[in-house]
Amino acid sequence: MAILRASEIRKMPPDQRRKRLEELKTELMRLMAMKAMGGAIENPGRIREIKRTIARLITIMKEEEK
């Protein structure tokens, strides 16, 4: 899954944003669980990227709510 830029998120329809947000949250939970169990994560920087993308999605969704 590619990391999304703000301009890409703004072009998405709202239902696709919600779907992508759920996918990212699921992936984040999976990576955090692997890390907590002591497993080796393929790309440790991916957790940070996912968190930032989730924050971008939520921010843009809230902006457009107003």
N, C-alpha and C positions, 0 to 999 in steps of 0.2 A: 504494500500500500504506500503510495507516494504521500509525502508531506504536502499539505495544501497551503497555498499562498492566499492572502486576504482577497485579492482580485478574483481568484478562482472560486472562492467560497461565495462571494457576492453574486457571481453568475449562476450559481446553483439554485434550483427551485427549493422551497422550504422543506418539502418532504424528503428530498435527497440529502439535505443537510442533516436532518434528524437521523436518517439511516446511517450516514457516514459517522455521526457522533456516536451512535450505539456501537458501530463496528470498532471504532478507535477505543472506546471504553472497554470493550471486550478484550481487545488485543493488549491493552495496558494491564488489565487484571491478570491475564495469562503470563505476561512478562514479569510482573511483580511477584506472582506466585512462584515462578521458576527461580527468581532471585532469592526469595525468602527460604526456599527449600535447599538452597546452597548449590543449585545447578548453575552451569556456565551459560550465560546468555551470549548468543552469537554476536550481537551488537549492543553493548551497554548504553551507548548514546541514543539508541532508539527510544528508550523510556522518556528521556527529556524531550525529544522531538514530538512524541505523541502527546505529552502533557501540554506542550505549547500549542499544538494544532487543536486540541480540545478547547483550550482557552480561547483561541481565535474564533472557533466555531460558535462557542457560547456568546462571546462578545458581539459578534456580528448578528447573531440571532436576536439578542436583546436590543441592539441598536435598531433593527428593523421592526421590532415590536412597537416601538414608540412612535 
